[in-house]
Amino acid sequence: MSVVKKERRIDNNQGTLRDMDLSGRKALVVGLGESGLAAARWLAQQGSHVTVSERQAGSDLDKDALADLLRSGIKLELGGHNVKTFTEADLIVVSPGVPLDIEPLSVARERGISIIGEMELASRYLKTPSVAVTGTNGKSTVVRLIGDMLLKGGKSVFVGGNIGRPLTRYIGGEQRADYVVLEISSFQLDTTQTFSPLVAVILNVSPDHLDRYVDYDSYARSKQRICANQGPGQILILNDDDPLLSRLQPKNGPTVLRYGLRDRPGLYAFLDHGQIRAKTPGEQMITLDLDRFTLPGDHNKANLMAAAVASLALEIFPSAIQEVIDRFEGLPHRTELVETVGGVAFYDDSKATNIDATIKSIASFSKPVVLIAGGRHKGSDFTPLVGAASGRVKGAVFLGEAGCLLGEAFGNRISWSKATNMTDAVSLAFGKAQKGDVVLLAPACSSFDMFRDFKHRGAVFREAVRRLKNGAS
């Protein structure tokens, strides 16, 4: 297995803006999230005439950020989208949270105006080899693991993408890192055209975001776009336990490295008596010890294998990888112990925003679980969650817009209650639990009905648990 230290550069009919002098061009950025703000600022620095279009009114947005954009000479179109603004643009950069079928984008598309995302825009000017990670669940954890392993191996790294640091922040500087490690969502992949990472990783694909995609197949195709432009000299890392990924064999010729929980022919990493066995680039088998790895569940062991395979492919010494394994504490709001109250352990897995993530979170525990779930429904069928909860979940508390749907799905299989808010949910869950049980926040839904994001939801949960503990002491 050889690794080429430069990315292939793919040009196609839709990629004509690559290396174009953006000075004087009319660039429209749609959406004022983190990536939209970063893209607008970078385009303005290139001399583009930048307009930002945002459906929210100015009163709902960060005043300091708006003032900064205005000082940079960026025009603001707030409180809705004007079709004329879209059709007059030379380039449209759409934020991941903006549906691609809104009318102004459809009209612009019909007129042949280039529509890309911030990730695609930045990748066209990226000079550093990239490692890109996608999947329904586990992306942030794997990106952080790979970043830590590369750093421990003596490499300089930029870690960003969907994890919260837009790639345009990096290309706006001197690009001195040895590698960029990127978390890529399906929404970001939907707007890629030429993006071609040196190393691509697909962790898993299960139903998610079906409120935005026509069906599961459409969502799955979006995930597979991460390797669409890869070829010889590049690497694709796949979870062979995933039914879809086990069948994926790209035609363009990247080197495919597969991993799985059980040993079978062709795998580059697998579990053996509770330890990871993995191949180095020289095909030597090494062992990585998991005795100090603290993240629970087989899904986290699979995520760790993905990170180890990627790092080994980039010729990081096994000793550096082992040190990261021994010290890695995980990310906030991912099956994280908050407090123990009256012998009941409260865990925050607010990042479990889809059904598969919640199923895996529940499976991490051998003790009886009282589940707190609900939020904004994303269109998936709750039936698999009901089946997975059998024998593991002794009771549940549902909240948010999907609370009634969850209640209907579970019926009378377990004792469940409907909560009005998170404080109520924590109190009701504690009432259903006994000493030695686990209360688990694993919502299986997005947070946007009641909270700003999954982090806000997790923080409110943690505060409610701490208030409960103070009241119980």
N, C-alpha and C positions, 0 to 999 in steps of 0.2 A: 504494500500500500504506500503510494507516494503522494505527497502533498505539494501542490503547486502554490507558491506564495503570492500569486496574483490572481485576481478574479477575471474571468472571461468578460469581454465587453460585447454585448449583443445589441445590434441595431436592427430595427424593423420599421415598418412604415409608420408606426405610432410613436417611434422614438426619435423623431426628427428634432426635438428640442434639446437633445443631449449636446452639451458643449456649445449651445447657441449663446451668443452674447445677449443676455437678458436686459441689457440697458435699453431703456426706452420702450420696452414691451409692456402691454397692458396685462397685468396679472391679477386675477381675482382669487381670493382665498375665501372659501365657504366654511364657516364655523369658527368660533373663537375659543376652542379648547386649547390645551397645551401645544399640540402639534400645529394648530392653525396660527396661534400667536408666533411660534418659532418660524414657521414658513413665511409669514408676512414680513417679519423683521429681516429675515435673510434675503428675501426677494428685493426688499427696499434697499438693502446694502449693495445689491448687484445693479442698482439703478433702474429697476422696474417701476412702472407706475402702478402702485398696488392699491386695490380696493378690497376691503373685507366686508362680506355680507353675512349677517347673523340674524336668525329669526327672533332671538330674544331682544327685548327692548334694552336700551342703555341703562335703565334703572336696575336691571337684574344682573348687570355685569360688573366686573372689577374696574372701579373708576381709575385707579392708578395705571392699570394695563391699557385702558382706552386712551388716557392722556399720553402715555408713552408712544402709542401708535400714531397719534396725531402729531406729536413732535417729530416723528420720523417721516412725516409727509404722507402717511397712509390715510386714504379716505375710508370713512365708516358708513356702512349701510346697515342700520340696526332696526329691529322690529319687523323684519320680513325680508323676502327676496324679490328683487325687481328683475324680470326676465330680460329687460333691455341691458342691464348691467352684465348679465351672463353672455349675451350674444355679441357684446362689443369687446369681450376679452380675447386676448391672444392665447392665454393659458389659464386654466382653472385648476386650482389645487383644493381638493375637497377633504374635509376632516373626516376621520373614521366614524364619528357619531352621526354623520349626515347621510340619510338614505339616498342611494344613487338614482332612485326613480322619481324624485321630486320634479315637478314640471319644468322649472328653469334649467335643470341639468339635462332633461330630456330634449328640450328645444336646442340647447347648445350642442348636444351630441349630434342631433340631426344636421346641424350646420357645420359639422366637422371640426369643432373646436376641441383641442386636446384637453382631456379631463384626467388628472392623475391625483395621487395622494402625496402627502408630505414625505412618506418613506420613499416612494418612487422618485420624487424630485431630488431628494438628498442623495440617493444612491447613484444618480447620474453624475454627480460631482465628487463621489467618494473615491479616495485614493488608497484606502486602507482595506486589507482583506476582512471580510465579515463572516461572522458565525450567526446564523439566524435560526431562531427556535419558534415553532408554532405548535399547536395542539389545542384540544378543548380545555384540558386541565394541566396544571403543573408548569406552565411556561415561565412564570416569574421565578419560581424556585430553581429551575434548571438554568436559566440565564444567570442568576446570581451564583450558582455553583460553578458554572463554567468560568465566569469572570474571576471568582476567587481562585480557582485552580490555575488559571493562566497567570494571575498575579503572583501566586505562590511559586509558580514555575519561572518567574523572572521576566515575564512579559508586561508591557504597558498596555492598558486596556481602557476602552470607553464602553460602558454598559448603558444601553438605552433602548429606544423604541417604545413599545407600548407599556413598558415598565415605568415610564414617567419622564424620560429625558429624550426629547425629540432628536433625531439624527441631524437635523439642520443646525443644531447647536454645535455639533462636532465639526461639520464641514465648514462652518463659519470661522473656525480657528485654524491652527497650523497642521492639523491632522497628523500628529506625531505618534499616535498609539501604534502598537504592533498589530492589534486586532480590535475591531468593534464587535461587541456581542449584543445582539438585538432580539428583543421579544417582538414577535409579529402576530397581530390578531388577524382573523379572517377579514374583518372590515378593511384593514390595511392592505392585505393581499388582493382584495377586490380591485384596487386601483393601481396595481403594479403592472408594468408592461415589459420592462427590460431588467428588472431586479434579478441579480444572479449571485447569491452568496457563495463564498468558497466552501463553507460547510453549512448544510441545511439539516435541521432536526425536526421531525414530526413525532410528537410524543404519543398522541392518541386522537381519535376522532369519534365523538359520540354526539347525539342530537343536542343542538344548542342554537340559540338565536333564531328559532323557527318563526318568531314574530317578524323577522326581517327577510328570511330566505323563503323561497317558494316551497322547498322541501329539504329533506336531509341530504339527498344527493347533491343539490346545489351547494349546500354548506360544505359538504365533503370536497367537492371540486375546488372550492375556494381555498381550503387548506392545502391542497396539492399544488396550488400555483407557486408555492415557495420553491419548488424544484423545476418549474417549467422551463427555465432558461439555463439550467445547469448542463454541463457536458464533461468531457474527459478532463481529468485533473482536478475535478471538484468532488465533494463527498456529500452523500445523503445518508443520514442516520435514521433508522426506522425501528419502531417498537413492533417486534414480530408477534407479540401476543394480541395485538389489535387485529381483528378480522379483516378490516379494510387495508391496513398497511402491510399485512403479511402477503397480500396479493399485488401490492404496488411494485412495479418494475419499470422505471422511466426508460423511454426509448433513446434518450439523447446521450446516454453513456456515462453519467457520474458513477463513481465508485459507491456501491451501496453497502453499508455496514448495519447489521441487524443485531438486536439484543432481545432478551426475554427472560422470564423468571425461571424457566427450566431449560436444561441443556438439550440441544438438538443440533443436527448438522447445519453448518453455515452461520452460526451465531458468533459474533465478536465479543459478546459479554453475556453472562448468565449467572444465576445463583447456584452455589454449590455448598451444601451444608451451612447455609446462613452467611456465606461470604461471596463476594463478587469475583468471578474468574473472567479475565478479559485479555484480549490480544493487543500487543503493541504493534506499531507499524512494521516491525521486523518479524511479525507472526509469533513472537514469544508469548507464552501464557504467563500472566501474573495474577497474584491474589491480592484483593483489597479487603481489609478487615472491617467488619461492620459492628464490632462490639461497642464502639463509642458513638455510633450514629444514632441520634436521638429522635429523628422524625418517624412517626408511627405509620404502619401499614405497608403492604406490598407495593402500593402505587408509588410511595416515596422511594422504595428501593429501585423500582423501575426508572423513576426520574433520575436517581443517582447514577444508574448505569448509563443513561443517555449522556449525562454530563461527563462521566469518566471516559466513554468511548470518544466523544468529541475532543476531549483534552489529550487523550493518548494519540489521536489522529494528528494533532498539532504538535506532537513530540514533547509533551510535558512529562517529566519524570514521574513514575509511580509514587515515589516518596512525597512529592509535592501534593499529588492528588490525595494520598492517604492523610496527610496533615489537615487538609480541608475537610475531609470526611469526619475526622476526629473532633473538629472544632465547630462544625457548622451547626447553628442554632435554629435555622429556619427563619421564615419571614412572618411578620405580624399577621394575625387573622387567618392563619392556616393551621387548623387543629392545634391551637395554642392554649395551654392551661392558664386560666385566669386566676381562679381562687378555688379553695375547697371550703365549703360552708356546711357545717354539721355532718361531715363525712361524705358530702356530695361534691364531686369534682365538676366544675363548670369549664367547658372548652369553647373557645371562639374559633369557628371556621366560617366566618362571614364571607370568605372568598369562594365558598362552595355555592356558586351562583347558578349551577345547572344540576340536573338530576343525577348524572353520572358522578359528579364530584361529591354530592351528598351521599350517594350509595357507598362510595369508597371511604368517605369520612366515617360513616356508621360502622363499616367493616373493620376499621382500625381498632375498635374496642371489643374486648371480650366481656366486659361488664354490661349490665342492662343500661339502656340509653333512654333518656327522655329527650325527645327531639323538639327543637324550636325551628320552625320553617315558615316560609311564606315571603311575600313581596310582590313584585310585578311579574306576572306570568310571561314566559318567553315562548309559549306555543307548544311545548313538548308534553307528551302523555305522562301523567304521574304514575301509571300502572307499574312500571319497573321499580319505582321507589317503594310502592306498597309491598311488592314481593320481596324486595331486599330487606325491608324492615321486619319481616316476619321472624319471630324468634329472637330478635335483637332489640327492637324498640318496644318498650313496655308502655309508653304513653307519649303524647305529643301535644304541643301548643302551636296553633297556627295564627298568623297575623298578616296584615296587609291585603292587597287586592286579590291575591291568590288564596287567601285563607279559606274561603268557602269551597273553592275548587279542590283544595287538599282535603278538606273535611269530607266532601262527597267521594273522593277517591278512596279514602281509608274506611269510610262507612263505620261499621261497628267492629272492625277488626282489632282496634285498640281503643283505649280511653283517650279522647282528645278534647281540647278546649279551644275556644277562639279568644284571642287577646286583642285589646284595643290599642296597646302600645308596647314598647319593649319592656318597660318596667313591669307592666301587667304580665307579660309573657314569662319573665324571669320568676316572678312570684308564683304563678300558676305551675310552672315546670318544677319548681322546688317543692311544691305541695304534692306533686305526683311521684317524687323521688324518695328513695330510702338511702340510708347510710351504705356507701359502697357503690352507688349508682353514678352515672354520668349524665349531666345535662349538657346537651350539645346544640349550639347554634350552627346549623348547616342548612341555609334557607332554601336551596334548590331553585331560587328565583333571583332576579336582579333587585337592586335596592331602591330604585328610583321612584317608587311610590311614596316612600316615607323618609328617605335619607338622600344625602348628596351622592354617596357612592358606598361601596362595600366597606371602606375604611371607616366612614362615619357610622355606619350601622354597627360595626364591630366595637367602636369606641363607646357608643351608647349602651350596647350590651354589657361591656366591661364595667361601665359606671353603675349600671343597674345591679350587677352582681356585687360590686363593692358596697353599695348602699344596703343590699340585703345582708351582707356579712356584718356590717356595722350594726344593723338592727338586731341581728341574731346574737351578737356577742354581749 
